[in-house]
């Protein structure tokens, strides 16, 4: 599974959680909460969508690793590959 595929999965979930946000200029190295109008509940919704759609569990202690888009991709790439997400 490529990083681009994982990035698109993350962006798709963010678009569901925050449908009014413009994701076209999202920077990978800047915290998502600094770029988007998201609060902690929105972040938890992202984590819940990952679990619901892809059966990926993210323990609370790993939440900081999902702070940026690049961090999400790095963290989720091996986990999504392990659950055989179709590309």
ChimeraX attribute file (.defattr): number of C-alpha atoms within 10 A of each C-alpha:
attribute: neighborCount
match mode: 1-to-1
recipient: residues
	/A:1	14
	/A:2	11
	/A:3	15
	/A:4	11
	/A:5	15
	/A:6	24
	/A:7	19
	/A:8	12
	/A:9	18
	/A:10	18
	/A:11	16
	/A:12	14
	/A:13	19
	/A:14	21
	/A:15	15
	/A:16	13
	/A:17	18
	/A:18	18
	/A:19	11
	/A:20	10
	/A:21	15
	/A:22	11
	/A:23	15
	/A:24	7
	/A:25	7
	/A:26	16
	/A:27	13
	/A:28	15
	/A:29	11
	/A:30	14
	/A:31	17
	/A:32	21
	/A:33	14
	/A:34	10
	/A:35	15
	/A:36	15
	/A:37	11
	/A:38	15
	/A:39	11
	/A:40	9
	/A:41	10
	/A:42	15
	/A:43	19
	/A:44	14
	/A:45	17
	/A:46	20
	/A:47	19
	/A:48	17
	/A:49	18
	/A:50	19
	/A:51	13
	/A:52	11
	/A:53	10
	/A:54	15
	/A:55	14
	/A:56	17
	/A:57	13
	/A:58	17
	/A:59	8
	/A:60	9
	/A:61	7
	/A:62	11
	/A:63	14
	/A:64	11
	/A:65	16
	/A:66	20
	/A:67	18
	/A:68	20
	/A:69	21
	/A:70	20
	/A:71	16
	/A:72	20
	/A:73	24
	/A:74	16
	/A:75	17
	/A:76	22
	/A:77	17
	/A:78	15
	/A:79	17
	/A:80	19
	/A:81	14
	/A:82	11
	/A:83	11
	/A:84	11
	/A:85	14
	/A:86	8
	/A:87	9
